[in-house]
Amino acid sequence: MIFFSFHKHLKGSIGILAGCLFCMASVNGAVQVIGHNPTQIGALSQAELRAIYSMKRQYWPNGDAITVVTLASSNPLHKQFCQQQLGLLPFQLNREWDRLVFSGTGEPPTEAVSVADMLHIVQQTKGAIGYLPDHIDAAELHLIVRF
Amino acid sequence: MQTAMSISRWYQLVLALVISAPSIAKVSGTFYAAQGVAYNDGGNFIAQDGQLEANYFEFAANANWRLTPRWRLAGQVTRRQLGDFISEDTAVDYLFGRYQHPLQQGHLSATIGRFKNDFGWYNASRDSLFSRPSILLPSSIYREWGRDAALRRDGLLLNGLHYWEQQSLSWTLSYGEVDFSDQFTQSLFGSSRLYQTQSRGATSATVHWQYRPWWQLKYSYSHTRFQVQGTPEALLNGGFSEASFEVDTHLLSLRSEWQRWQLIAEWQRQPIEQRFPQFGIRVTPVSDGGYIQLRYLVRDQWQLYGRRDLFWSNDNDRNGQQVAAPLPNYSAYARTWMLGSSWQITDDWQLSLEWHRLEGAGTLPEWQIVQLGQAPTSNLYLLQLAYRWSWAR
């Protein structure tokens, strides 16, 4: 029974990892937003998502701090997320973050080194929000929110 | 008894913070360095006329400690060298504690300590190439020689941010003392040995409205008072013993972004009341000026930009007819064209190149205008390579 459970978990993890590796090479599809607590972000509008990623909105309604997770600005998936979900170009977001960093009024978002890392950080961090390629089935992980 | 209970509550609060901090605290920091090269043809700003100047660098290191989602400590040190024009020693740029209270749609915050003055679009983050629109900021608004008066405050800052649907509104209100360096006195009077500048308090307020990323409007106001004391040596040299200044600054800022285009414009009006009781003099010249800048994102990492920048030191004498010798007429105004390009080589490296065509010298300090080599028109060429390294845990 324990072996079966472990085997099932391993199989699922390999599937997700394979999906992540695939999506790093191909980002032509849509981008989905994921959150540590899907109920917190289920009803987010584009304007609210933009407020979160430009660090204007810093708390969830229950008072938890929002941890924004991104990929590097040069990552194709990040560019796609900015344009599709936020209606912004990456340099516009960078400028907002740089303004916060150099005035001391905020910190930059947590940067994931890969899609797999993004998934891991959002899973492990209370209040975290991030994004994945649409073709990764993250529903099993209770992370998914589709726009 | 009540005092004892109050202390006990504070002790419990601090203890709770300390105990909970390790699990939710977040520390991040950034190191920033930039090296530039300047060449001036017809002027002495940064580089001497006809010479290449490489003693041109910027440095900043900051740390930001989020103790809890509501409490934060932050600090930054900076150092700058702009040829022989500006030589700033390592300085504490900001060092403050901040409490932020969440609202249903926004937040309120209180900041105490040394903080950056949120003035216009760029004052609060003006010392990094990554957070300003060009190598040199438009001098009609962000003048180098008056920078201490605008840069930072030691005091209290209140801030609010409110957002709804596609709009947001933020405001700030602050009071504090200004940290005047010897550089300020040197720039204003040509000597930090003969005079000393002391702050008499500064009040600032801003209101900033944004509609989507497309339109942003901001109004900034500040009232700054300072006093300048002359040393006995200044009196022996025919200088003044005491002077007081009151500076009212009104700044209107606009930003509009549409796809790969960005338009930025700011306009400032600044009456400066100057009193020299020793001579019974009281004058209030009003300077004004502003700029319009257009930016185009050619590719994701490559931008082109151009700017027209105008400044008059006295709105009653725009052509300098009333300017007294030894200053030339063209010290009453400054009209600048600028073209530039920046290339984001990687996320952490940026290279920028600019050409400034300056007509007049109104944005330069008087001691520099009278130097040999300063002509009515000049060309300034700048190249700057910037690097940053960020960490978090």
Interface residues (C-beta under 8 A of the other chain):
Chain A: S45 A47 R50 A51 K56 R57 Q58 Y59 P61 G63 D64 A65 A72 S73 S74 K79 G87 L88 L89 P90 F91 Q92 N94 R95 D98 R99 V101 F102 S103 G104 T105 G106 E107 P108 T110
Chain B: I24 K26 S28 T30 Y32 A60 N62 N64 R66 P69 A74 G75 Q76 Y94 F96 R98 Q100 P102 Q104 Q105 G106 H107 F115 K116 D118 A124 S125 D127 S128 F130 S131 L161 Y163 E165 Q166 S168 R212 P213 E257 Q259 R260 L297 D300 Q301 Q303 Q344 T346 D347 S390 A392
